[in-house]
Amino acid sequence: MKKIILSIALISTISFAIETPIAWGFDYPIGNKGYDNNGNKISIDEYISGGNNYNKDRNEEYNLDKNIYANNSRFGNNPSNAWYNANDVGNFYSGTGGKGVHPGEDWNYRVGQALRTNEDGTPIAWDGAGANIFAIADGVIEEISKVGSTYTNRAWKIIIRHKLPDGKFVYSIYLHITSSDNEDGEITTNENDFSFQENSIVRKGDLIGKIAANMSSRLASHLHFAIRSKFSSGSHLYDNANGNGYYTHDGAIHTSMTKSQIIQAFKQMKDDEIFDPSDFIDDHRNIYPWIGNGSIISYHGTHAGEHEVYSISYDEEGYAYGINKDISRTHSKFKNIPTLSKQVGFFQWQPNSNCEKVKIIHTGVNNNVDITVGSWGTRNGDKTYKNITLPFVLGENNFNNNGTDWRVLAVTFNKETVNANSNNDIYHTLKAICTDDPISYYPEANIVRNQKIMIGEHQWNGTASIISKHFKDAYNNYYQTGRLQSHPDNWAFGVFHDVTVVEKNQYKPVVFFQWMESDECKELVIDSTLDANEKKVTLEMKDWASNTYSSKKVTLPYTINSENLWNVIKVAFDAPVSKNGRVTATCKGLVD
């Protein structure tokens, strides 16, 4: 299906009368909030009615290849979950008198199943009337107001302001609801009946209302749910819509639209920074701040300089990191993120006969983590081991490769990594070490696949490795003598340059490098194979062990100088990319 990519160029930080708490994760607003019966987070899988275009992974596409006049609804794939999306974002809906393109999702309760029953089993409600509506994340009530001219027609709306860890804001929108004390969905007549008032702080999962009943006859009881990043309090909810809450190519009401006209309406929705709400939640179930990344665990280092470098890994200094072990830091205080909570660290690993298993260890407290394992060049096929208690040993049975593939690891902490009352930073060490210990048991049924890891507003696209002078003999032995061409299997990325990949997606990609400044590599050039108009990035850099970092807007290629010995580099693209591309870090003057 043809994809429409929505930008997430979120609005700048704004001052509000009430401080907005940081949202470290998002859940669904209805039903079980996106959890299974065992309390594990799941995506709400959807398929287009009729089943011919079943999308197992996620609902990411607008409906341009089907009959554009059809109501291409999407229904929950789990039969135990009776909620379904009856009017998807981007769906053209004519309705009575004409409408346009829908800017959100309409969540209904499945026809033929009772939402509530009496003790004797007789049904009370056959639709969504009276169903609970939950806040999707921590935030502040921005607005409570009528939908349309009178509450008896379309009930009420609540808008919640959410602050992401990088200081940007998004807004969740809940329409056709009533106060939480109305079990039958009766429409309240007074704003004060709601359990939360404007400027109240709400927490993820708080009950904020119920789905309203007895609206106008052409509106079944349902929740209209939307997420957007551009919002002006007191203005019309959808500024550039047609006055009826729908988007068209010219802002008027239409009973039909051509494909090109719908695409024009999509552009206006993109300009108004309207998201696909289910996709946004799936990609923001947990949000982690960047704390730096570990580097590479590779047998290629054993070949550099006829094994001189490998011997360094056993000397008094414990080098060379990046051959059979590596470490990253966690912090109790992070100066660029005042309210640091959960953290994430990254490693790269090449399974081989010298390192068939890796043990993940953390020296701090609260060692409950999720470990995501995936291929170097793509996030498709990632596996996430949920609710792991460190230490944990990974082996080849965790991903069924042939022993030579590069793997990237993300270790995401489920709680604060350090308990500290001190105003000073207290750090601990996150380690990845080659080991002979047995592989840790984990039930295959509990593995979550393709879970996205968001770093602020950016989506993780993988982790590059290390550029270190400890591999300097590889330059003499491979570059100058031409052995690189004759022995390609012995080539060691991470000597004087390294590469990672960004993928086409609706979210902004972010990648990481680690660099050791040396006489052999005094300057580092960051570049990409993307088109010139997609090379604007936010470049952040810090000393490996530091709890603060510098940040600047640059256009690639860009040359970095540093006074630090070890540097961790974050390359965050300012916009989603239109194609897959490579991102490289190269010692200036050494590698073409």
HELIX and SHEET records of a PDB file:
HELIX    1   1 TYR A  151  ARG A  154  1                                   4    
HELIX    2   2 GLU A  191  ASP A  193  5                                   3    
HELIX    3   3 LYS A  259  ASP A  271  1                                  13    
HELIX    4   4 PRO A  277  ASP A  283  1                                   7    
HELIX    5   5 TYR A  299  HIS A  307  5                                   9    
HELIX    6   6 GLU A  308  ILE A  312  1                                   5    
HELIX    7   7 GLU A  396  ASN A  398  5                                   3    
HELIX    8   8 GLU A  444  ASN A  446  5                                   3    
HELIX    9   9 LYS A  469  PHE A  471  5                                   3    
HELIX   10  10 ASP A  473  ALA A  474  1                                   2    
HELIX   11  11 TYR A  475  GLN A  480  3                                   6    
HELIX   12  12 ARG A  483  SER A  486  1                                   4    
HELIX   13  13 PRO A  488  ASN A  490  5                                   3    
HELIX   14  14 ALA A  532  GLU A  534  5                                   3    
SHEET    1   A 9 GLU A  46  ILE A  48  0                                        
SHEET    2   A 9 ARG A  74  GLY A  76 -1                                        
SHEET    3   A 9 TRP A  83  ASN A  87 -1                                        
SHEET    4   A 9 GLU A 105  TYR A 109 -1                                        
SHEET    5   A 9 LEU A 223  ARG A 228 -1                                        
SHEET    6   A 9 PHE A 169  THR A 178 -1                                        
SHEET    7   A 9 TRP A 156  LYS A 163 -1                                        
SHEET    8   A 9 GLY A 139  LYS A 146 -1                                        
SHEET    9   A 9 ILE A 201  VAL A 202 -1                                        
SHEET    1   B 8 GLU A  46  ILE A  48  0                                        
SHEET    2   B 8 ARG A  74  GLY A  76 -1                                        
SHEET    3   B 8 TRP A  83  ASN A  87 -1                                        
SHEET    4   B 8 GLU A 105  TYR A 109 -1                                        
SHEET    5   B 8 LEU A 223  ARG A 228 -1                                        
SHEET    6   B 8 PHE A 169  THR A 178 -1                                        
SHEET    7   B 8 LEU A 207  ILE A 211 -1                                        
SHEET    8   B 8 ASN A 132  PHE A 134 -1                                        
SHEET    1   C 2 PHE A  92  TYR A  93  0                                        
SHEET    2   C 2 GLY A 100  VAL A 101 -1                                        
SHEET    1   D 2 ARG A 116  THR A 117  0                                        
SHEET    2   D 2 PRO A 123  ALA A 125 -1                                        
SHEET    1   E 5 ILE A 287  TYR A 288  0                                        
SHEET    2   E 5 MET A 454  ILE A 455  1                                        
SHEET    3   E 5 HIS A 458  TRP A 460 -1                                        
SHEET    4   E 5 LYS A 508  MET A 516  1                                        
SHEET    5   E 5 ILE A 466  ILE A 467  1                                        
SHEET    1   F 7 ILE A 287  TYR A 288  0                                        
SHEET    2   F 7 MET A 454  ILE A 455  1                                        
SHEET    3   F 7 HIS A 458  TRP A 460 -1                                        
SHEET    4   F 7 LYS A 508  MET A 516  1                                        
SHEET    5   F 7 TRP A 566  PHE A 573 -1                                        
SHEET    6   F 7 LYS A 536  ASP A 543 -1                                        
SHEET    7   F 7 SER A 550  THR A 555 -1                                        
SHEET    1   G 6 ILE A 296  ILE A 297  0                                        
SHEET    2   G 6 VAL A 344  TRP A 349  1                                        
SHEET    3   G 6 ARG A 407  PHE A 413 -1                                        
SHEET    4   G 6 ASN A 368  SER A 375 -1                                        
SHEET    5   G 6 LYS A 383  THR A 389 -1                                        
SHEET    6   G 6 VAL A 448  ARG A 449 -1                                        
SHEET    1   H 4 LYS A 325  HIS A 331  0                                        
SHEET    2   H 4 TYR A 427  CYS A 434 -1                                        
SHEET    3   H 4 LYS A 357  HIS A 362 -1                                        
SHEET    4   H 4 PHE A 392  GLY A 395 -1                                        
SHEET    1   I 4 HIS A 497  VAL A 502  0                                        
SHEET    2   I 4 GLY A 581  CYS A 587 -1                                        
SHEET    3   I 4 GLU A 523  SER A 528 -1                                        
SHEET    4   I 4 TYR A 558  ASN A 561 -1                                        
END                                                                             
